[in-house]
Amino acid sequence: MPANNKRDYYEVLGLRRGASAEEIKKAYKKLARKYHPDMNPDSRAAEERFKEINEANEVLSDPEKKARYDQFGFAGVDPNFSPEAAAGAQGASGFTGRMDFDLGDLGDLFGGIFGGGFGGASGTRAKAPQRGDTLRAETSVSFEEAAFGCEKDMRIERIEPCADCGGSGCARGTAAERCPDCGGSGTTQRRQQTPLGFLSTGAPCPRCGGTGKLIRKPCPTCGGKGAVRRRRTIRVHIPAGIDSGQTVTLRGQGGMGRNGGPAGDLQITVNIRPHGIFRREGADVCCEAPVTMAQAALGAEIEVPTIDGRVKYRIPAGTQSGTRFRLRGKGVANGCGRGDQYVTVRVETPQNLSPAQAELLRKFDASLHAENYRMKRSAG
């Protein structure tokens, strides 16, 4: 989407300018979950909104990109953007002497203070290898998929080298030329008067943008940028035992690097959908097992659901509601095996008794004595 058609990234996430990293993270997670394609199947509008939210988060969650965006807007986060360095402090009147300085290696120091440009450092950085952007996405999996692991196909958009020009930015059959203004260095020198005298400063060459090269015939596919935005489907391995909120990192699957730098990473946050029976406590699985009054009083062999299927378990006579027992090794993977499953017994009181059943129950209750009730006996 052209920059002039984009909404402000803060507006996209519903934030004020200057929002903290925690506020950005919280807003992104809330909106990404709401507009995720898995939650809005066949909704083109939700898909476009999800794309817009991810693009905004990609910039605002990165401190360096956020700083560039806050200062320069969309141009500051363009892959080929290289802002001309600040000119430095202006000379004050009243100093008539003449002093010439060549800052040389002090350029990085002054660049850090005044915003870059001194001593040719910015021109050097413009040509230096740069790592690609880290991309972030979310996916949801079922309880069982998280427990045993699975493969997920993720649809992402990322910056990739242009296939037509091989990333050079030049039309086929042509090559970039050395910039005549800076001689290929990417930096031009400038002399300025300051309170200390004349300073020789370096700034990115305005003609080539600090790259040291000129593209006479740009590639028609990428417009000379050497990069394009592509939509890809990437298969992601979700490891067994992953918990909700944890992240899977795919090295080198993020945005393309620049000037020969490595590609960034793709970080995928996994959310586990709630289960109707089970819940997690770390690597352990918990559930409840309803039993009848007779089963609890007499003892019985009951069937218990597990993530591996139903298993049989014998509860002893006199089992009380709330009793918890353990099934070893029936939890989820924890790196050195599997956790356990904890089953809580719930004694279910019968309802809708017929008159005959109610009479039988009254007779049964009348036949009981204090020694039949441990808790009632201990309560006096």
Sine and cosine of phi, psi and omega as CSV:
sin_phi,cos_phi,sin_psi,cos_psi,sin_omega,cos_omega
0.00,0.00,0.77,-0.63,0.03,-1.00
-0.84,0.54,0.52,-0.85,-0.07,-1.00
-0.86,0.50,-0.57,0.82,-0.06,-1.00
-0.96,0.29,-0.15,0.99,0.06,-1.00
-0.98,-0.22,-0.04,1.00,-0.06,-1.00
-1.00,0.09,0.49,-0.87,0.14,-0.99
-1.00,0.07,0.48,-0.88,0.06,-1.00
-0.82,0.57,0.69,-0.72,-0.08,-1.00
-0.88,0.48,-0.58,0.81,0.04,-1.00
-0.91,0.41,-0.63,0.78,0.03,-1.00
-0.90,0.43,-0.64,0.77,0.00,-1.00
-0.84,0.54,-0.66,0.75,-0.02,-1.00
-1.00,-0.02,0.04,1.00,0.03,-1.00
0.93,0.36,0.61,0.80,-0.07,-1.00
-0.86,-0.51,0.34,-0.94,0.14,-0.99
-1.00,0.06,0.40,-0.92,0.08,-1.00
-0.90,0.44,0.62,-0.78,-0.05,-1.00
1.00,0.03,0.17,0.99,0.01,-1.00
-0.87,0.50,0.55,-0.84,-0.02,-1.00
-0.97,0.24,0.26,-0.97,0.02,-1.00
-0.87,0.50,-0.61,0.79,0.00,-1.00
-0.93,0.38,-0.64,0.77,0.04,-1.00
-0.91,0.41,-0.63,0.77,0.03,-1.00
-0.90,0.43,-0.72,0.70,0.00,-1.00
-0.87,0.48,-0.70,0.72,-0.04,-1.00
-0.91,0.41,-0.70,0.71,0.00,-1.00
-0.91,0.42,-0.65,0.76,0.00,-1.00
-0.89,0.45,-0.73,0.68,-0.03,-1.00
-0.88,0.48,-0.64,0.77,-0.01,-1.00
-0.91,0.42,-0.72,0.69,-0.05,-1.00
-0.96,0.27,-0.61,0.79,0.00,-1.00
-0.90,0.44,-0.63,0.78,0.03,-1.00
-0.92,0.39,-0.62,0.79,-0.04,-1.00
-0.93,0.36,-0.64,0.77,-0.10,-1.00
-0.97,-0.26,0.18,0.98,-0.02,-1.00
-0.86,0.51,0.68,-0.74,0.00,-1.00
-0.82,0.57,-0.52,0.85,0.02,-1.00
-0.92,0.40,-0.47,0.88,0.01,-1.00
-1.00,0.00,-0.21,0.98,-0.03,-1.00
-0.71,-0.70,0.89,0.46,-0.03,-1.00
-0.87,0.49,0.64,-0.77,0.06,-1.00
0.92,0.40,0.30,0.95,0.04,-1.00
-0.96,-0.28,0.97,-0.26,0.00,-1.00
-0.91,0.41,-0.60,0.80,-0.01,-1.00
-0.89,0.45,-0.68,0.73,0.02,-1.00
-0.91,0.42,-0.61,0.79,0.01,-1.00
-0.89,0.45,-0.69,0.73,0.02,-1.00
-0.92,0.38,-0.63,0.78,0.03,-1.00
-0.90,0.43,-0.65,0.76,0.02,-1.00
-0.88,0.47,-0.66,0.76,0.04,-1.00
-0.89,0.45,-0.69,0.73,-0.01,-1.00
-0.90,0.44,-0.65,0.76,0.00,-1.00
-0.91,0.42,-0.69,0.73,0.00,-1.00
-0.90,0.43,-0.64,0.77,0.01,-1.00
-0.90,0.44,-0.67,0.74,0.02,-1.00
-0.91,0.42,-0.67,0.74,-0.01,-1.00
-0.92,0.38,-0.58,0.81,0.00,-1.00
-0.85,0.53,-0.57,0.82,-0.01,-1.00
-1.00,0.08,-0.77,0.64,-0.14,-0.99
-0.96,0.28,-0.36,0.93,0.02,-1.00
-1.00,0.09,-0.16,0.99,0.04,-1.00
-0.98,-0.19,0.92,-0.40,-0.08,-1.00
-0.81,0.58,-0.64,0.77,-0.04,-1.00
-0.94,0.35,-0.71,0.71,0.01,-1.00
-0.92,0.40,-0.63,0.78,0.00,-1.00
-0.87,0.49,-0.67,0.74,0.01,-1.00
-0.89,0.45,-0.67,0.74,0.02,-1.00
-0.91,0.40,-0.65,0.76,0.00,-1.00
-0.92,0.40,-0.67,0.75,0.00,-1.00
-0.88,0.48,-0.53,0.85,-0.05,-1.00
-1.00,0.02,-0.67,0.74,-0.15,-0.99
-0.91,-0.42,-0.09,1.00,-0.05,-1.00
0.97,0.23,-0.48,-0.88,-0.07,-1.00
-0.89,0.45,-0.53,0.85,0.00,-1.00
-0.88,0.47,-0.52,0.85,-0.04,-1.00
-0.93,0.37,-0.31,0.95,-0.01,-1.00
-0.92,-0.40,0.20,0.98,0.12,-0.99
-0.94,0.34,0.67,-0.75,-0.05,-1.00
-0.83,0.56,-0.47,0.88,-0.07,-1.00
-0.96,-0.27,0.20,0.98,-0.05,-1.00
-0.98,0.21,0.73,-0.69,0.07,-1.00
-0.63,-0.78,1.00,-0.03,-0.10,-1.00
-0.90,0.45,0.62,-0.79,0.07,-1.00
-0.92,0.39,0.70,-0.71,-0.09,-1.00
-0.90,0.44,0.44,-0.90,0.05,-1.00
-0.89,0.45,0.51,-0.86,-0.09,-1.00
-0.96,0.27,-0.25,0.97,-0.03,-1.00
1.00,-0.04,-0.04,-1.00,-0.03,-1.00
-0.93,0.36,0.65,-0.76,0.01,-1.00
-0.99,0.15,0.55,-0.83,-0.02,-1.00
-0.92,0.39,0.68,-0.74,0.03,-1.00
-1.00,-0.02,0.49,-0.87,0.00,-1.00
-0.96,0.29,0.38,-0.93,0.08,-1.00
0.96,-0.29,-0.25,0.97,0.04,-1.00
-0.98,-0.21,0.88,-0.48,-0.10,-0.99
-0.95,-0.31,-0.13,0.99,-0.02,-1.00
-0.96,0.28,0.14,-0.99,-0.02,-1.00
-0.77,-0.63,0.87,-0.49,0.03,-1.00
-0.72,-0.69,0.77,-0.64,0.00,-1.00
-0.96,-0.27,0.76,-0.65,0.03,-1.00
-0.80,-0.60,0.60,-0.80,0.21,-0.98
-0.87,-0.49,0.95,-0.33,-0.16,-0.99
-0.94,0.34,-0.42,0.91,0.06,-1.00
0.78,0.63,-0.84,-0.55,-0.07,-1.00
-0.94,0.34,-0.18,0.98,0.06,-1.00
-0.97,0.23,0.00,1.00,-0.03,-1.00
-0.85,0.52,-0.65,0.76,-0.02,-1.00
-0.90,0.44,-0.61,0.79,0.01,-1.00
-0.90,0.44,-0.78,0.63,0.00,-1.00
-0.93,0.37,-0.53,0.85,0.05,-1.00
-0.89,0.46,-0.62,0.78,0.02,-1.00
-0.91,0.41,-0.51,0.86,-0.04,-1.00
-0.99,0.11,-0.70,0.71,-0.14,-0.99
-0.97,-0.23,0.00,1.00,0.08,-1.00
0.98,-0.21,0.27,0.96,0.13,-0.99
0.97,-0.25,0.18,-0.98,0.17,-0.99
0.97,-0.23,-0.45,0.89,-0.09,-1.00
-0.97,0.25,0.64,-0.77,0.12,-0.99
0.92,0.40,0.25,0.97,0.06,-1.00
0.99,0.15,0.12,0.99,-0.07,-1.00
-0.90,0.44,-0.64,0.77,-0.05,-1.00
-0.92,0.40,-0.63,0.78,0.05,-1.00
-0.89,0.46,-0.62,0.79,0.02,-1.00
-0.91,0.41,-0.69,0.73,-0.01,-1.00
-0.91,0.42,-0.56,0.83,-0.02,-1.00
-0.89,0.46,-0.47,0.88,-0.01,-1.00
-0.99,-0.15,-0.11,0.99,-0.05,-1.00
-0.97,0.26,0.49,-0.87,0.07,-1.00
-0.86,0.51,0.69,-0.73,0.00,-1.00
-0.79,-0.62,0.72,-0.69,0.03,-1.00
-0.93,0.37,0.57,-0.82,0.01,-1.00
-0.95,0.32,0.18,-0.98,-0.04,-1.00
-0.94,0.35,0.57,-0.82,0.16,-0.99
-1.00,0.09,0.83,-0.56,0.01,-1.00
-0.99,-0.15,0.52,-0.85,-0.01,-1.00
-0.77,-0.63,0.64,-0.77,0.01,-1.00
-0.51,-0.86,0.15,-0.99,0.04,-1.00
-0.76,-0.65,0.47,-0.88,0.12,-0.99
-0.59,-0.81,0.42,-0.91,0.04,-1.00
-0.90,-0.44,0.60,-0.80,0.00,-1.00
-0.74,-0.67,0.33,-0.94,0.05,-1.00
-0.97,0.22,0.20,-0.98,0.01,-1.00
-0.86,0.51,-0.71,0.71,-0.03,-1.00
-0.93,0.36,-0.61,0.80,0.03,-1.00
-0.89,0.46,-0.63,0.78,0.04,-1.00
-0.93,0.37,-0.59,0.81,-0.05,-1.00
-0.94,0.35,-0.67,0.74,-0.11,-0.99
-0.97,-0.25,-0.15,0.99,-0.06,-1.00
1.00,0.07,0.41,-0.91,-0.02,-1.00
-0.28,-0.96,0.06,-1.00,0.10,-0.99
-0.92,-0.39,0.71,-0.70,0.00,-1.00
-0.80,-0.60,0.67,-0.74,0.11,-0.99
-1.00,-0.05,0.85,-0.53,-0.03,-1.00
-0.94,-0.35,0.73,-0.69,0.09,-1.00
-0.99,-0.11,0.87,-0.50,-0.02,-1.00
-0.74,-0.67,0.31,-0.95,0.16,-0.99
-0.88,-0.48,0.69,-0.72,-0.02,-1.00
-0.51,-0.86,0.31,-0.95,0.08,-1.00
-0.99,0.11,0.81,-0.58,0.00,-1.00
-0.80,-0.60,0.36,-0.93,0.11,-0.99
-0.87,0.49,0.65,-0.76,0.04,-1.00
-0.90,0.43,0.81,-0.58,-0.05,-1.00
-0.94,0.34,-0.48,0.88,-0.07,-1.00
-0.96,0.27,-0.53,0.85,-0.02,-1.00
-0.92,-0.40,0.03,1.00,0.00,-1.00
0.93,0.37,0.31,0.95,0.02,-1.00
1.00,-0.02,0.00,1.00,-0.03,-1.00
-0.98,0.18,-0.43,0.90,-0.07,-1.00
1.00,0.10,-0.07,1.00,-0.05,-1.00
-0.99,-0.15,0.56,-0.83,0.09,-1.00
-0.88,0.47,0.43,-0.90,-0.02,-1.00
-0.84,0.54,0.69,-0.73,0.01,-1.00
1.00,0.09,0.02,1.00,0.02,-1.00
-0.83,-0.56,0.19,-0.98,0.02,-1.00
-0.63,-0.78,0.36,-0.93,0.04,-1.00
-0.94,0.33,0.51,-0.86,0.02,-1.00
-0.95,-0.30,0.42,-0.91,0.07,-1.00
-0.94,0.35,0.71,-0.71,-0.02,-1.00
-0.92,0.39,0.82,-0.57,-0.01,-1.00
-0.95,0.31,-0.40,0.92,-0.05,-1.00
-0.96,0.29,-0.61,0.79,-0.04,-1.00
-0.93,-0.38,0.02,1.00,0.01,-1.00
0.92,0.39,0.33,0.94,0.02,-1.00
1.00,-0.03,-0.03,1.00,-0.03,-1.00
-0.99,0.17,-0.38,0.92,-0.04,-1.00
0.99,0.10,-0.02,1.00,-0.08,-1.00
-0.76,-0.65,0.67,-0.74,0.12,-0.99
-0.91,-0.41,0.55,-0.84,-0.02,-1.00
-0.99,-0.10,0.55,-0.84,-0.02,-1.00
-0.60,-0.80,0.62,-0.78,0.02,-1.00
-0.95,-0.31,0.75,-0.67,-0.01,-1.00
-0.74,-0.67,0.54,-0.84,0.09,-1.00
-1.00,0.02,0.73,-0.69,0.01,-1.00
-0.76,-0.65,0.08,-1.00,0.07,-1.00
-0.85,0.52,-0.34,0.94,0.00,-1.00
-1.00,-0.09,-0.08,1.00,-0.06,-1.00
0.82,-0.58,-0.45,-0.89,0.01,-1.00
-1.00,-0.06,0.75,-0.66,0.04,-1.00
-0.93,-0.38,0.70,-0.72,0.10,-1.00
-1.00,-0.06,0.91,-0.41,-0.08,-1.00
-0.87,-0.49,0.43,-0.90,0.04,-1.00
-0.91,-0.41,0.56,-0.83,0.03,-1.00
-0.60,-0.80,0.41,-0.91,0.06,-1.00
-0.84,0.55,0.68,-0.74,-0.01,-1.00
-0.87,0.49,0.84,-0.54,-0.04,-1.00
-0.92,0.38,-0.38,0.93,-0.05,-1.00
-0.98,0.22,-0.66,0.75,-0.05,-1.00
-0.96,-0.29,0.00,1.00,0.01,-1.00
0.94,0.33,0.33,0.94,0.03,-1.00
1.00,0.00,0.04,1.00,-0.02,-1.00
-1.00,0.07,-0.36,0.93,-0.05,-1.00
0.99,0.16,0.03,1.00,-0.05,-1.00
-0.75,-0.66,0.47,-0.88,0.10,-1.00
-0.85,-0.52,0.71,-0.70,0.04,-1.00
-0.97,-0.24,0.94,-0.33,-0.04,-1.00
-0.97,0.23,-0.63,0.77,-0.01,-1.00
-0.84,-0.54,1.00,-0.08,-0.04,-1.00
-0.92,0.39,0.48,-0.88,0.09,-1.00
-0.90,0.44,0.78,-0.63,-0.03,-1.00
-0.93,0.38,-0.37,0.93,-0.04,-1.00
-0.97,0.23,-0.71,0.70,-0.06,-1.00
-0.96,-0.29,-0.01,1.00,0.01,-1.00
0.93,0.38,0.38,0.92,0.02,-1.00
1.00,-0.02,-0.02,1.00,-0.01,-1.00
-0.98,0.19,-0.39,0.92,-0.03,-1.00
0.98,0.20,0.04,1.00,-0.04,-1.00
-0.61,-0.80,0.50,-0.86,0.03,-1.00
-0.67,-0.74,0.38,-0.92,0.07,-1.00
-1.00,-0.04,0.83,-0.55,-0.04,-1.00
-0.83,-0.55,0.53,-0.85,0.14,-0.99
-0.99,-0.12,0.79,-0.61,-0.04,-1.00
-0.79,-0.62,0.46,-0.89,0.17,-0.98
-0.95,-0.32,0.87,-0.49,-0.07,-1.00
-0.88,-0.47,0.74,-0.67,0.03,-1.00
-1.00,0.10,0.79,-0.61,-0.06,-1.00
-0.90,-0.44,0.75,-0.67,0.07,-1.00
-1.00,0.01,0.89,-0.47,0.07,-1.00
-1.00,-0.05,0.91,-0.42,-0.09,-1.00
-0.95,0.32,0.50,-0.87,0.03,-1.00
-0.88,0.47,0.68,-0.73,0.05,-1.00
1.00,0.01,0.04,1.00,-0.01,-1.00
-0.89,0.46,0.58,-0.82,-0.01,-1.00
-0.95,-0.32,0.33,-0.94,-0.05,-1.00
-0.89,0.46,0.73,-0.69,0.00,-1.00
1.00,-0.07,-0.20,0.98,0.03,-1.00
-0.98,0.20,0.33,-0.94,-0.13,-0.99
-0.88,-0.48,0.68,-0.74,0.13,-0.99
-0.97,-0.22,0.79,-0.61,-0.03,-1.00
-0.95,-0.33,0.81,-0.59,0.08,-1.00
-0.96,-0.28,0.95,-0.31,-0.04,-1.00
-0.92,0.39,0.72,-0.70,0.10,-1.00
0.97,0.25,0.17,0.99,-0.01,-1.00
-0.97,-0.26,0.20,0.98,0.05,-1.00
-1.00,-0.02,-0.48,-0.88,-0.01,-1.00
-0.93,0.36,0.42,-0.91,-0.03,-1.00
-0.92,0.40,0.53,-0.85,0.11,-0.99
-0.97,0.22,0.24,-0.97,0.01,-1.00
-0.86,-0.50,0.54,-0.84,0.00,-1.00
0.84,0.54,0.62,0.78,0.03,-1.00
1.00,0.09,0.07,1.00,0.02,-1.00
-0.96,0.28,0.31,-0.95,-0.03,-1.00
-0.96,0.29,0.39,-0.92,0.08,-1.00
-0.94,0.35,0.43,-0.90,0.05,-1.00
-0.98,0.22,-0.09,-1.00,-0.02,-1.00
-0.97,-0.25,0.29,-0.96,0.13,-0.99
-0.91,-0.41,0.87,-0.50,-0.02,-1.00
-0.94,-0.35,0.84,-0.54,-0.07,-1.00
-0.89,-0.45,0.88,-0.48,0.06,-1.00
-1.00,0.06,0.77,-0.64,-0.09,-1.00
-0.98,-0.20,0.77,-0.64,0.10,-1.00
-0.90,-0.43,0.73,-0.69,-0.03,-1.00
-0.99,-0.14,0.82,-0.58,0.03,-1.00
-0.94,0.34,0.60,-0.80,0.00,-1.00
-0.87,0.49,0.53,-0.85,0.02,-1.00
-0.96,-0.29,0.52,-0.86,-0.03,-1.00
-0.95,0.30,-0.34,0.94,-0.07,-1.00
-0.86,-0.51,-0.72,0.70,-0.16,-0.99
-0.99,-0.15,0.41,-0.91,0.21,-0.98
-0.63,-0.78,0.34,-0.94,-0.07,-1.00
-0.98,-0.19,0.59,-0.81,0.26,-0.97
-0.74,-0.67,1.00,0.10,-0.12,-0.99
0.93,0.36,-0.84,-0.54,0.03,-1.00
-1.00,-0.02,-0.03,1.00,0.00,-1.00
-1.00,-0.05,0.51,-0.86,0.04,-1.00
-0.93,-0.36,0.67,-0.74,0.00,-1.00
-0.83,-0.55,0.57,-0.82,0.09,-1.00
-0.40,-0.92,0.09,-1.00,0.05,-1.00
-0.88,-0.47,0.49,-0.87,0.02,-1.00
-0.79,-0.62,0.93,-0.38,0.03,-1.00
-0.97,0.22,0.67,-0.74,0.06,-1.00
-0.72,-0.70,0.35,-0.94,0.02,-1.00
-0.99,0.14,0.24,-0.97,0.05,-1.00
-0.87,0.50,-0.65,0.76,-0.02,-1.00
-0.92,0.39,-0.67,0.74,0.03,-1.00
-0.88,0.47,-0.68,0.73,0.00,-1.00
-0.91,0.41,-0.63,0.78,-0.04,-1.00
-0.97,0.26,-0.65,0.76,-0.10,-0.99
-1.00,-0.09,-0.29,0.96,-0.15,-0.99
1.00,0.07,0.55,-0.83,-0.04,-1.00
-0.25,-0.97,0.32,-0.95,0.12,-0.99
-1.00,-0.08,0.87,-0.49,-0.05,-1.00
-0.89,-0.45,0.32,-0.95,0.09,-1.00
-0.99,-0.16,0.74,-0.68,-0.04,-1.00
-0.87,-0.49,0.76,-0.65,0.06,-1.00
-0.96,0.27,0.65,-0.76,0.13,-0.99
-0.72,-0.70,0.18,-0.98,0.03,-1.00
-0.94,0.34,-0.21,0.98,0.07,-1.00
-1.00,-0.09,-0.08,1.00,-0.10,-1.00
0.84,-0.54,0.05,-1.00,-0.04,-1.00
-0.98,0.19,0.63,-0.78,0.03,-1.00
-0.77,-0.64,0.35,-0.94,0.01,-1.00
-0.99,-0.13,0.61,-0.79,0.00,-1.00
-0.57,-0.82,0.69,-0.72,-0.02,-1.00
-0.99,-0.16,0.86,-0.50,0.08,-1.00
-1.00,-0.04,0.61,-0.79,-0.04,-1.00
-0.97,0.23,0.33,-0.94,0.07,-1.00
-0.88,0.48,0.61,-0.79,0.01,-1.00
0.99,0.15,0.29,0.96,0.02,-1.00
-0.90,0.43,0.75,-0.67,-0.02,-1.00
-0.99,-0.10,0.47,-0.88,0.08,-1.00
-0.88,0.47,0.72,-0.69,-0.04,-1.00
0.99,-0.15,-0.14,0.99,0.05,-1.00
-0.89,0.45,0.67,-0.74,-0.04,-1.00
-0.89,-0.46,0.78,-0.63,0.08,-1.00
-0.81,-0.58,0.30,-0.95,-0.15,-0.99
-0.90,-0.43,0.69,-0.73,0.16,-0.99
-0.95,-0.33,0.96,-0.30,-0.09,-1.00
-0.93,0.37,0.67,-0.74,0.09,-1.00
0.96,0.29,0.26,0.97,0.01,-1.00
-0.97,-0.24,0.23,0.97,0.05,-1.00
-1.00,-0.01,-0.44,-0.90,-0.02,-1.00
-0.97,-0.23,0.25,-0.97,-0.03,-1.00
-0.87,0.49,0.63,-0.77,-0.01,-1.00
-0.74,-0.67,0.32,0.95,0.03,-1.00
1.00,-0.08,-0.40,0.91,0.02,-1.00
-0.69,-0.72,0.55,0.83,-0.02,-1.00
0.74,-0.67,-0.65,-0.76,0.03,-1.00
-0.73,-0.69,0.44,-0.90,0.08,-1.00
-0.97,0.26,-0.20,-0.98,-0.03,-1.00
-0.94,-0.35,0.19,-0.98,0.13,-0.99
-0.91,-0.41,0.73,-0.68,0.03,-1.00
-0.94,-0.35,0.82,-0.58,-0.06,-1.00
-0.91,-0.42,0.82,-0.57,0.02,-1.00
-0.98,-0.20,0.82,-0.57,-0.01,-1.00
-0.98,0.18,0.74,-0.67,0.10,-1.00
-0.86,-0.52,0.93,-0.38,0.01,-1.00
-0.98,0.19,0.85,-0.53,-0.06,-1.00
-1.00,-0.10,0.82,-0.57,0.04,-1.00
-0.98,0.19,0.77,-0.64,-0.03,-1.00
-0.92,0.40,0.52,-0.85,0.00,-1.00
-0.84,-0.54,0.20,-0.98,0.09,-1.00
0.81,0.59,0.73,0.69,0.01,-1.00
-0.95,0.33,0.60,-0.80,0.12,-0.99
-0.97,0.23,0.28,-0.96,0.04,-1.00
-0.83,0.56,-0.64,0.77,-0.01,-1.00
-0.91,0.41,-0.67,0.74,0.01,-1.00
-0.92,0.40,-0.65,0.76,0.02,-1.00
-0.89,0.46,-0.63,0.78,0.01,-1.00
-0.92,0.40,-0.66,0.75,0.05,-1.00
-0.88,0.48,-0.64,0.77,-0.02,-1.00
-0.93,0.38,-0.61,0.79,0.05,-1.00
-0.90,0.44,-0.66,0.75,0.02,-1.00
-0.91,0.41,-0.66,0.75,0.02,-1.00
-0.89,0.46,-0.71,0.71,-0.02,-1.00
-0.89,0.45,-0.60,0.80,0.00,-1.00
-0.93,0.36,-0.40,0.92,-0.02,-1.00
-0.99,0.17,-0.20,0.98,-0.06,-1.00
-0.99,0.11,0.40,-0.92,-0.01,-1.00
-0.81,-0.58,0.10,-1.00,-0.06,-1.00
-0.86,0.51,-0.56,0.83,-0.03,-1.00
-0.93,0.37,-0.20,0.98,0.03,-1.00
-0.99,0.13,-0.17,0.99,-0.06,-1.00
-0.81,-0.59,0.98,-0.22,-0.05,-1.00
-0.92,0.38,-0.76,0.65,-0.05,-1.00
-0.92,0.40,-0.66,0.75,0.01,-1.00
-0.90,0.43,-0.61,0.79,0.00,-1.00
-0.92,0.39,-0.68,0.73,-0.04,-1.00
-0.94,0.34,-0.40,0.92,0.02,-1.00
-0.99,0.17,-0.11,0.99,0.03,-1.00
1.00,0.08,0.00,0.00,0.00,0.00
